[in-house]
Amino acid sequence: MHSYSNKHYPVREGLGLITIKGMLARSAGLYPHHTALQIKRGNEFYKVTYRDLKERAEQLAAGLAKKGIKFGDRVALIGENCPEWVEGYMALASLGAVIVPLDTQLKAQEIRHILTDSESVALLASNNFKEAADEAANKLPSLKHHFPLNNLPALYETPEPKGLKRQVQLDDLAAIIYTSGTTGQSKGVMLSHKNIMSDVDGSYQIFHYDHHDNFISVLPLHHTFEATCGMLVPLYVGATITYAQSLKSRDIINDIRDSQATMMVGVPLLFEKMYQGITRAVKEKPLLTRMAFSTSNGLVRSIKTVTGKRAGGRVFQSLREKAGLSSLRLFVSGGAALNAEVGRGFETLGFAIVQGYGLTESSPVLTINTVKDPDHASVGAPITCVELKIIDPDAGGIGEIAAKGPNVMLGYYKNPRATEAVMKDGWLLTGDLGYIDKRGCLYITGRAKNLIVSAAGKNIYPEEVEAQLLNSQFISEALVIGEKNPQTGREEVHAIIYPNYEALDEYAAKHKVALDTAQIEKIMKEEVRHQCSHLADYKRVKHFSLREEEFPKTTTRKIKRYLFVGKKVQV
């Protein structure tokens, strides 16, 4: 069994491993007047410079200390993406308190559970989530303080000249992050300053970005992917972070255009929706425009195939400008597997897009694809501080992915049994299945728990089947699971599908047919059969059920698999 480290990508020297507090102090010293954070409020951007952020974090830390918050206390934080959330995070990290970020989609009962389990002594909450926060905190014995995130200056105090009695060290616990997951089970992941900042520095060594860049922040800050890659990564180099006003496509594009953002961190569904939006807009253009687009698309792909060069930057420059996305130089996708066709599609249009892989338990980044020559089917090679290995690989080299490095968590909070189940001799067992090629690049094939085993003992990876189904214009979302045939007792491939009702309406109008349940099932049956014809017989969907609304998802847009059953339609 081999372990793999990064031998594939050229790297630059890191900036050094320091605490979150030390990182902010360094950036504020180098770029005091540079904008660290900004958000559109009214018609203008509200801006916070690096000097402002450092001073406010210090004053807030002093104020919290005066209120009784001390080193090691757990403090929960809930709010929308905004400069105040970052200020609260930085103040707590500077104070040596342990940050407990809360998912804004949680209900009061779920928030109360996390507050209780983490033994949080204080809660910083924005006005938008005050009702749920108040209900969760009501008569909770462990919670001593409830602070408003929208009025942090009221808490400011002058920092002590000698500083804190106990300075924060790299090995100190920085955060407890409760995973939402797709299985319904929530565990508190303990991450130290060393865990988090080694991941930031490891990512820096592979990605080339600096203080000239501007990151557009869309994903929720409570999630590790955004907290690390969308917040700490840019703050590490003195870059600017622009917070999107909302998750509406129009608002995001306006914020990108108005701020001239250069980098965007997102999840696959976000990029898939963006790509579909671009291609749908083209379909609505006159015939000559559509023909020109198709010809240009084919030309760019041919040039890439023959010469290896990417011509989309020049060919589609006008399209990117009209879409309001011309300033963006890099998309970074994570949180789930990106459809390779979406990656190739963006590349054809002249956008650089790469994907990485990781878990909350690894702070989160484990691998990143190379910007220079991305393989959109792969999630890339390990970042500089990470080692990977494949456990018990089958004949095709596929097995469980294990990772080791300074970014791997300390363990699950107050849950040694769960920790022991995933930590073996310093290796984190990810629960994901995949293989590593000769270059050391990782390919994800699915989740071990999702694996379907056919009657003949063949392994079927639901994610592969889902990706194939999503190639249909009539399928918006798909979830593939194994279901036992009650007559034979054998596990069969079942798909739950959320149709693209807009595309179905267009089909019905074009072919002048009534779009009733029977007609939809007929169309979907033909589509499932057609898409599955590209798969081996044993991988093909045997029956499916339809949904009338989108799947419930986690905040990183992963479908909650454990929730679904439905009426079967035999294929």
C-alpha positions as CSV (number, residue, x, y, z in Angstrom):
1,M,0.0,0.0,0.0
2,H,1.6,3.3,-1.1
3,S,1.0,6.8,0.3
4,Y,1.0,9.8,-2.0
5,S,2.2,13.4,-1.4
6,N,2.4,16.3,-3.9
7,K,5.0,15.6,-6.6
8,H,2.8,16.7,-9.5
9,Y,2.3,20.5,-9.1
10,P,5.0,23.2,-8.9
11,V,4.7,25.0,-5.5
12,R,5.8,28.3,-4.0
13,E,7.3,28.8,-0.6
14,G,4.8,29.2,2.2
15,L,4.4,32.3,4.3
16,G,5.0,30.4,7.5
17,L,2.7,28.7,10.0
18,I,1.2,31.2,12.5
19,T,-2.0,31.5,14.5
20,I,-5.1,33.1,13.1
21,K,-4.4,36.1,15.3
22,G,-0.8,36.3,14.1
23,M,-2.0,36.0,10.5
24,L,-4.3,39.0,10.8
25,A,-1.6,41.1,12.5
26,R,0.9,40.3,9.7
27,S,-1.6,41.2,7.0
28,A,-2.6,44.4,8.8
29,G,1.1,45.4,9.1
30,L,1.8,44.8,5.4
31,Y,-1.5,46.2,3.9
32,P,-3.0,48.5,6.6
33,H,-5.0,50.6,4.2
34,H,-6.0,47.9,1.8
35,T,-9.7,46.9,1.9
36,A,-10.1,43.5,3.7
37,L,-13.9,43.2,3.7
38,Q,-16.7,45.0,1.8
39,I,-20.4,44.6,1.2
40,K,-22.9,46.7,-0.7
41,R,-25.1,48.6,1.7
42,G,-27.5,50.8,-0.2
43,N,-25.8,52.0,-3.4
44,E,-22.2,52.0,-2.0
45,F,-19.8,49.5,-0.7
46,Y,-19.2,49.5,3.1
47,K,-15.5,48.8,3.4
48,V,-13.3,47.6,6.3
49,T,-9.5,48.0,5.9
50,Y,-7.0,45.5,7.3
51,R,-6.0,48.1,10.0
52,D,-9.7,48.5,10.9
53,L,-10.3,44.8,11.1
54,K,-7.3,44.2,13.4
55,E,-8.1,47.1,15.7
56,R,-11.8,46.2,15.9
57,A,-11.0,42.6,16.6
58,E,-8.7,43.6,19.4
59,Q,-11.2,46.0,20.9
60,L,-14.0,43.4,20.7
61,A,-11.7,40.8,22.2
62,A,-11.0,43.2,25.1
63,G,-14.7,43.9,25.5
64,L,-15.6,40.2,25.5
65,A,-12.9,39.5,28.1
66,K,-14.3,42.3,30.3
67,K,-17.7,40.6,30.0
68,G,-16.1,37.4,31.4
69,I,-15.2,35.5,28.2
70,K,-11.9,33.8,28.9
71,F,-9.4,31.6,27.1
72,G,-10.9,28.2,26.1
73,D,-14.5,29.3,26.5
74,R,-16.8,28.0,23.7
75,V,-18.7,30.9,22.0
76,A,-21.3,30.3,19.3
77,L,-21.6,32.5,16.3
78,I,-24.6,32.8,14.0
79,G,-25.3,35.3,11.2
80,E,-25.4,36.0,7.5
81,N,-22.1,36.6,5.6
82,C,-21.0,40.1,6.5
83,P,-17.9,41.9,7.9
84,E,-19.3,41.7,11.4
85,W,-19.3,37.9,11.3
86,V,-15.6,38.0,10.4
87,E,-14.9,40.6,13.1
88,G,-16.5,38.3,15.7
89,Y,-14.5,35.3,14.4
90,M,-11.2,37.2,14.6
91,A,-11.9,38.6,18.0
92,L,-12.7,35.1,19.5
93,A,-9.7,33.6,17.8
94,S,-7.5,36.4,19.2
95,L,-8.9,35.9,22.7
96,G,-8.2,32.2,22.6
97,A,-11.9,31.4,22.9
98,V,-13.2,28.4,20.9
99,I,-15.5,29.4,18.0
100,V,-18.7,27.4,17.4
101,P,-20.1,28.5,14.0
102,L,-23.8,27.8,13.7
103,D,-25.6,26.9,10.5
104,T,-28.2,29.6,9.7
105,Q,-30.6,27.1,8.4
106,L,-30.9,25.3,11.8
107,K,-34.1,25.5,13.8
108,A,-34.1,26.6,17.4
109,Q,-34.2,23.1,18.8
110,E,-31.1,22.1,16.7
111,I,-29.3,25.3,17.8
112,R,-30.1,24.5,21.4
113,H,-28.6,21.0,21.0
114,I,-25.3,22.4,19.7
115,L,-25.2,25.1,22.4
116,T,-25.7,22.4,25.0
117,D,-23.4,19.8,23.5
118,S,-20.6,22.4,23.0
119,E,-21.1,23.9,26.5
120,S,-21.1,27.3,24.9
121,V,-21.0,30.1,27.4
122,A,-22.0,32.9,25.0
123,L,-23.8,33.4,21.7
124,L,-23.1,36.1,19.1
125,A,-26.1,36.4,16.9
126,S,-27.2,38.8,14.1
127,N,-30.7,40.4,14.1
128,N,-31.8,38.2,11.2
129,F,-31.5,35.1,13.4
130,K,-32.4,36.7,16.7
131,E,-35.8,34.9,17.1
132,A,-34.3,31.4,16.6
133,A,-31.3,32.3,18.8
134,D,-33.5,33.7,21.6
135,E,-35.7,30.6,21.6
136,A,-32.6,28.3,21.6
137,A,-30.9,30.2,24.4
138,N,-34.0,30.5,26.6
139,K,-33.2,29.2,30.1
140,L,-30.1,27.4,29.0
141,P,-28.0,27.1,32.2
142,S,-24.6,26.9,30.4
143,L,-25.2,30.1,28.3
144,K,-24.2,33.2,30.3
145,H,-24.2,35.8,27.6
146,H,-26.1,36.7,24.4
147,F,-24.4,39.4,22.3
148,P,-25.9,41.2,19.2
149,L,-23.7,40.8,16.1
150,N,-25.1,44.0,14.5
151,N,-23.9,46.3,17.3
152,L,-20.4,45.1,18.1
153,P,-19.0,48.6,18.8
154,A,-21.2,48.7,22.0
155,L,-18.9,45.9,23.3
156,Y,-15.6,47.6,22.4
157,E,-13.0,48.2,25.1
158,T,-9.5,49.5,25.0
159,P,-7.1,46.5,24.9
160,E,-4.7,46.0,27.9
161,P,-1.3,47.4,27.1
162,K,0.4,44.1,28.1
163,G,-2.0,42.1,26.1
164,L,-3.6,38.8,27.1
165,K,-2.4,36.8,30.1
166,R,-2.3,33.7,28.0
167,Q,-1.2,34.0,24.3
168,V,-2.8,31.8,21.8
169,Q,-0.6,28.9,20.5
170,L,-0.8,26.9,17.3
171,D,-1.9,23.7,19.2
172,D,-4.7,25.5,20.9
173,L,-8.3,24.6,19.9
174,A,-9.7,27.2,17.6
175,A,-13.1,25.9,16.6
176,I,-15.7,23.2,17.0
177,I,-17.6,22.8,13.8
178,Y,-20.8,20.7,13.8
179,T,-21.1,18.8,10.6
180,S,-24.5,18.9,8.9
181,G,-23.6,16.0,6.7
182,T,-26.0,14.0,4.5
183,T,-26.6,11.2,7.0
184,G,-28.5,13.2,9.6
185,Q,-25.8,12.7,12.3
186,S,-24.1,15.7,13.6
187,K,-20.6,15.6,15.3
188,G,-18.4,18.4,16.6
189,V,-15.2,18.5,14.7
190,M,-12.3,20.0,16.8
191,L,-9.9,22.1,14.7
192,S,-6.8,23.7,16.2
193,H,-5.1,26.9,14.9
194,K,-2.4,24.6,13.5
195,N,-5.0,22.4,11.7
196,I,-6.6,25.4,10.1
197,M,-3.6,27.5,9.2
198,S,-1.5,24.6,7.9
199,D,-4.4,24.1,5.4
200,V,-4.4,27.7,4.5
201,D,-0.6,27.7,4.0
202,G,-0.7,24.4,2.0
203,S,-3.3,25.9,-0.3
204,Y,-1.3,29.1,-0.7
205,Q,1.7,27.1,-1.9
206,I,-0.3,25.6,-4.9
207,F,-2.6,28.5,-5.8
208,H,-1.2,31.7,-7.1
209,Y,-3.1,34.6,-5.7
210,D,-2.1,37.7,-3.7
211,H,-3.2,41.0,-2.3
212,H,-4.3,42.2,-5.7
213,D,-7.1,39.6,-5.8
214,N,-10.7,40.1,-4.8
215,F,-12.7,37.1,-3.6
216,I,-16.5,37.1,-4.0
217,S,-18.0,35.3,-1.0
218,V,-21.2,33.4,-1.6
219,L,-21.1,30.2,0.5
220,P,-22.2,30.4,4.2
221,L,-19.3,31.4,6.5
222,H,-20.2,28.8,9.1
223,H,-19.1,26.1,6.7
224,T,-15.4,25.1,6.9
225,F,-14.9,25.3,3.1
226,E,-15.9,29.0,3.1
227,A,-14.3,29.9,6.4
228,T,-11.0,28.5,5.3
229,C,-10.9,29.1,1.5
230,G,-13.3,32.1,1.2
231,M,-12.2,33.9,4.4
232,L,-8.8,32.9,5.8
233,V,-7.1,32.2,2.5
234,P,-7.7,35.7,1.2
235,L,-6.9,37.4,4.5
236,Y,-3.7,35.4,4.6
237,V,-2.3,37.4,1.7
238,G,-4.0,40.8,2.1
239,A,-6.6,40.2,-0.6
240,T,-10.1,41.7,-0.5
241,I,-13.3,39.8,0.2
242,T,-16.6,41.1,-1.2
243,Y,-19.8,39.6,0.4
244,A,-22.6,39.0,-2.0
245,Q,-25.8,40.8,-1.1
246,S,-27.9,37.6,-1.7
247,L,-27.8,34.2,-3.3
248,K,-29.9,35.5,-6.3
249,S,-27.9,35.1,-9.5
250,R,-28.6,38.6,-10.6
251,D,-27.3,40.0,-7.3
252,I,-24.2,37.9,-7.4
253,I,-23.4,38.9,-10.9
254,N,-24.0,42.6,-10.0
255,D,-21.6,42.3,-7.1
256,I,-19.0,40.6,-9.2
257,R,-19.3,43.3,-11.8
258,D,-19.3,46.3,-9.3
259,S,-16.5,44.9,-7.2
260,Q,-14.4,43.6,-10.2
261,A,-14.0,40.3,-8.3
262,T,-11.3,38.0,-9.5
263,M,-11.8,34.8,-7.5
264,M,-14.9,32.8,-6.6
265,V,-15.2,29.9,-4.3
266,G,-18.3,27.8,-4.7
267,V,-20.0,24.4,-4.7
268,P,-20.8,22.4,-7.8
269,L,-24.5,23.2,-7.9
270,L,-23.7,26.9,-7.9
271,F,-21.4,26.6,-10.9
272,E,-23.8,24.2,-12.7
273,K,-26.6,26.7,-12.3
274,M,-24.4,29.5,-13.6
275,Y,-23.3,27.4,-16.6
276,Q,-26.9,26.5,-17.3
277,G,-27.9,30.1,-17.1
278,I,-25.2,31.1,-19.7
279,T,-26.2,28.3,-22.1
280,R,-29.9,29.0,-21.6
281,A,-29.4,32.7,-22.5
282,V,-27.6,31.6,-25.7
283,K,-30.5,29.3,-26.6
284,E,-32.9,32.3,-26.5
285,K,-30.8,34.3,-29.0
286,P,-31.6,34.4,-32.8
287,L,-30.6,31.5,-35.0
288,L,-27.4,33.1,-36.4
289,T,-26.2,33.9,-32.8
290,R,-26.8,30.3,-31.7
291,M,-25.0,29.0,-34.8
292,A,-22.0,31.3,-34.2
293,F,-21.9,30.2,-30.6
294,S,-22.0,26.5,-31.6
295,T,-19.3,27.0,-34.2
296,S,-17.0,28.9,-31.8
297,N,-17.6,26.3,-29.1
298,G,-16.5,23.5,-31.5
299,L,-13.5,25.6,-32.7
300,V,-12.2,26.2,-29.1
301,R,-12.6,22.5,-28.2
302,S,-10.8,21.4,-31.4
303,I,-7.9,23.8,-30.7
304,K,-7.6,22.4,-27.2
305,T,-7.6,18.8,-28.5
306,V,-5.1,19.4,-31.3
307,T,-2.7,21.9,-29.7
308,G,-3.4,21.6,-26.0
309,K,-4.0,25.4,-25.9
310,R,-7.0,27.2,-24.6
311,A,-8.5,29.7,-27.0
312,G,-11.7,30.4,-25.1
313,G,-10.3,33.5,-23.4
314,R,-10.1,35.3,-26.7
315,V,-13.0,33.7,-28.6
316,F,-15.6,34.2,-25.8
317,Q,-14.4,37.5,-24.4
318,S,-17.5,39.4,-25.5
319,L,-19.8,36.8,-24.0
320,R,-18.1,37.0,-20.6
321,E,-18.3,40.8,-20.6
322,K,-22.0,40.7,-21.5
323,A,-22.5,38.2,-18.7
324,G,-20.8,40.6,-16.2
325,L,-18.2,38.0,-15.4
326,S,-15.2,39.3,-17.3
327,S,-13.1,40.2,-14.2
328,L,-13.2,36.7,-12.8
329,R,-9.9,34.8,-13.4
330,L,-10.6,31.7,-11.4
331,F,-13.5,29.6,-10.1
332,V,-12.7,27.1,-7.3
333,S,-15.2,24.3,-6.7
334,G,-15.5,22.1,-3.6
335,G,-17.8,20.4,-1.2
336,A,-18.8,17.8,-3.8
337,A,-17.8,16.4,-7.1
338,L,-18.0,18.9,-10.0
339,N,-19.6,17.4,-13.2
340,A,-16.6,17.2,-15.6
341,E,-18.7,18.5,-18.5
342,V,-19.5,21.7,-16.5
343,G,-15.7,22.1,-15.9
344,R,-14.9,21.6,-19.6
345,G,-17.8,23.9,-20.5
346,F,-16.5,26.8,-18.4
347,E,-13.0,26.2,-19.7
348,T,-14.3,26.4,-23.3
349,L,-15.9,29.8,-22.5
350,G,-12.5,31.1,-21.3
351,F,-13.0,30.7,-17.5
352,A,-10.4,28.9,-15.4
353,I,-12.1,26.5,-13.1
354,V,-10.6,23.9,-10.8
355,Q,-11.9,21.7,-8.1
356,G,-10.5,20.4,-4.8
357,Y,-11.5,17.8,-2.3
358,G,-11.6,17.7,1.5
359,L,-13.7,17.3,4.6
360,T,-14.5,19.4,7.6
361,E,-12.3,16.9,9.5
362,S,-9.3,18.0,7.4
363,S,-9.9,21.8,7.8
364,P,-11.0,21.1,4.9
365,V,-8.7,21.0,1.9
366,L,-6.8,17.7,1.0
367,T,-6.3,18.1,-2.7
368,I,-6.5,20.8,-5.4
369,N,-6.4,20.5,-9.2
370,T,-3.8,22.5,-11.1
371,V,-4.8,25.7,-12.7
372,K,-2.4,25.4,-15.6
373,D,-3.8,22.1,-16.9
374,P,-6.8,20.9,-14.9
375,D,-8.1,17.4,-15.3
376,H,-11.8,18.0,-14.7
377,A,-12.5,14.4,-13.9
378,S,-10.0,14.5,-11.0
379,V,-9.9,16.4,-7.8
380,G,-6.2,16.9,-8.1
381,A,-3.1,16.0,-6.1
382,P,-2.6,16.5,-2.3
383,I,-1.6,20.0,-1.0
384,T,1.9,20.2,0.3
385,C,1.2,19.2,3.9
386,V,-1.0,16.2,3.1
387,E,-0.4,12.5,2.4
388,L,-3.0,10.2,0.9
389,K,-3.4,6.4,0.6
390,I,-6.0,4.0,-0.7
391,I,-7.1,1.3,1.8
392,D,-8.0,-2.2,0.5
393,P,-8.1,-1.3,-3.2
394,D,-10.0,-3.6,-5.5
395,A,-8.8,-4.8,-8.9
396,G,-9.4,-1.4,-10.3
397,G,-7.4,0.4,-7.6
398,I,-10.6,1.7,-5.9
399,G,-10.7,1.7,-2.1
400,E,-11.3,4.0,0.8
401,I,-9.4,7.2,0.8
402,A,-7.3,7.9,3.9
403,A,-5.4,11.2,4.7
404,K,-2.7,12.3,7.1
405,G,-1.3,15.7,7.8
406,P,-1.2,18.7,10.3
407,N,-4.6,19.8,9.0
408,V,-6.4,16.6,10.2
409,M,-8.7,17.3,13.2
410,L,-7.9,16.7,16.8
411,G,-11.1,14.6,17.0
412,Y,-14.8,14.8,17.6
413,Y,-15.8,16.8,20.7
414,K,-16.7,14.6,23.6
415,N,-17.1,11.6,21.2
416,P,-14.1,9.3,21.5
417,R,-15.9,6.4,20.0
418,A,-16.7,8.3,16.8
419,T,-13.1,9.6,16.7
420,E,-11.6,6.1,17.1
421,A,-13.9,4.9,14.2
422,V,-12.2,7.3,11.7
423,M,-8.7,7.9,13.1
424,K,-6.3,4.9,12.6
425,D,-2.6,5.4,13.4
426,G,-2.8,9.1,12.5
427,W,-4.7,8.4,9.3
428,L,-8.2,9.9,8.8
429,L,-10.5,7.5,7.1
430,T,-12.6,9.7,4.9
431,G,-15.4,7.2,4.1
432,D,-15.0,8.2,0.5
433,L,-14.0,5.8,-2.3
434,G,-11.5,6.6,-5.0
435,Y,-8.3,5.8,-6.7
436,I,-5.0,7.6,-7.4
437,D,-3.3,7.6,-10.8
438,K,0.4,7.5,-11.7
439,R,0.7,11.2,-11.4
440,G,-0.6,11.1,-7.8
441,C,-3.9,12.7,-8.7
442,L,-7.0,11.6,-6.9
443,Y,-10.3,10.5,-8.5
444,I,-13.5,10.2,-6.3
445,T,-15.9,7.4,-7.2
446,G,-18.4,7.7,-4.4
447,R,-19.1,7.2,-0.7
448,A,-18.5,3.8,0.9
449,K,-21.9,4.0,2.7
450,N,-23.6,4.7,-0.7
451,L,-22.0,1.8,-2.5
452,I,-24.5,-0.6,-4.2
453,V,-23.5,-4.2,-4.7
454,S,-25.2,-6.1,-7.5
455,A,-26.4,-9.7,-7.3
456,A,-23.2,-10.7,-9.1
457,G,-21.0,-8.9,-6.6
458,K,-20.3,-5.9,-8.8
459,N,-19.7,-2.5,-7.2
460,I,-22.0,0.3,-8.4
461,Y,-21.1,3.9,-7.5
462,P,-24.3,6.0,-7.3
463,E,-22.5,9.2,-8.0
464,E,-21.4,7.8,-11.4
465,V,-25.0,6.9,-12.4
466,E,-26.2,10.3,-11.1
467,A,-23.7,12.2,-13.2
468,Q,-24.8,10.3,-16.3
469,L,-28.5,11.0,-15.6
470,L,-27.8,14.7,-15.2
471,N,-26.6,14.9,-18.8
472,S,-30.3,14.9,-19.7
473,Q,-31.9,18.3,-20.3
474,F,-35.0,16.9,-18.7
475,I,-33.4,16.0,-15.4
476,S,-32.6,18.8,-13.0
477,E,-31.5,16.6,-9.9
478,A,-31.1,12.9,-9.4
479,L,-30.4,10.7,-6.4
480,V,-29.4,7.0,-7.0
481,I,-29.8,4.5,-4.2
482,G,-29.9,0.7,-3.8
483,E,-33.3,-0.8,-3.1
484,K,-34.0,-4.4,-2.4
485,N,-36.4,-6.2,-4.8
486,P,-39.0,-7.8,-2.4
487,Q,-39.4,-10.8,-4.6
488,T,-35.7,-11.7,-5.1
489,G,-34.2,-10.0,-2.1
490,R,-31.5,-8.5,-4.4
491,E,-30.4,-4.9,-4.3
492,E,-31.3,-3.0,-7.5
493,V,-30.4,0.5,-8.8
494,H,-33.2,3.0,-8.1
495,A,-33.2,6.6,-9.1
496,I,-35.2,9.5,-7.5
497,I,-35.5,12.3,-10.1
498,Y,-36.5,15.9,-9.9
499,P,-37.4,16.8,-13.5
500,N,-36.5,20.0,-15.2
501,Y,-40.1,21.1,-15.5
502,E,-39.2,24.2,-17.6
503,A,-37.6,21.9,-20.2
504,L,-40.6,19.6,-20.1
505,D,-43.0,22.6,-20.7
506,E,-40.9,23.6,-23.7
507,Y,-41.1,20.0,-25.0
508,A,-44.8,19.9,-24.6
509,A,-45.4,23.2,-26.4
510,K,-43.1,22.2,-29.3
511,H,-44.7,18.7,-29.8
512,K,-48.2,19.9,-28.9
513,V,-48.8,17.3,-26.2
514,A,-50.5,17.5,-22.8
515,L,-48.0,17.5,-20.0
516,D,-49.8,15.2,-17.6
517,T,-48.3,12.7,-15.2
518,A,-48.4,9.9,-17.8
519,Q,-46.6,12.0,-20.4
520,I,-43.9,13.1,-17.9
521,E,-43.3,9.5,-16.9
522,K,-43.1,8.5,-20.6
523,I,-40.5,11.2,-21.3
524,M,-38.5,10.4,-18.2
525,K,-38.5,6.7,-18.9
526,E,-37.1,7.3,-22.4
527,E,-34.4,9.7,-21.0
528,V,-33.4,7.3,-18.2
529,R,-33.1,4.4,-20.7
530,H,-31.1,6.6,-23.1
531,Q,-28.7,7.9,-20.5
532,C,-28.2,4.5,-19.0
533,S,-27.3,3.0,-22.4
534,H,-23.9,4.6,-21.9
535,L,-23.4,2.5,-18.7
536,A,-22.6,-1.1,-18.2
537,D,-25.7,-3.3,-17.9
538,Y,-25.3,-3.9,-14.2
539,K,-25.1,-0.1,-13.4
540,R,-28.3,0.8,-15.2
541,V,-31.3,2.2,-13.3
542,K,-34.0,-0.5,-12.9
543,H,-36.8,1.8,-11.7
544,F,-37.2,5.4,-10.7
545,S,-39.6,7.7,-8.8
546,L,-40.3,11.4,-9.5
547,R,-40.3,14.4,-7.2
548,E,-42.3,17.6,-7.7
549,E,-39.8,19.8,-5.8
550,E,-36.1,20.1,-5.3
551,F,-34.4,17.8,-2.9
552,P,-33.7,19.1,0.6
553,K,-30.0,19.8,0.9
554,T,-27.3,20.7,3.4
555,T,-26.0,24.3,3.3
556,T,-23.2,23.1,0.9
557,R,-26.0,22.0,-1.5
558,K,-25.5,18.2,-0.9
559,I,-28.7,16.2,-1.1
560,K,-29.7,14.6,2.2
561,R,-29.8,11.0,1.0
562,Y,-31.3,9.5,4.1
563,L,-34.7,11.2,3.7
564,F,-35.9,9.6,0.5
565,V,-38.4,6.9,-0.6
566,G,-40.9,7.1,-3.4
567,K,-43.2,5.5,-6.0
568,K,-41.3,3.4,-8.4
569,V,-41.7,3.5,-12.2
570,Q,-40.3,0.4,-13.9
571,V,-37.8,1.2,-16.6
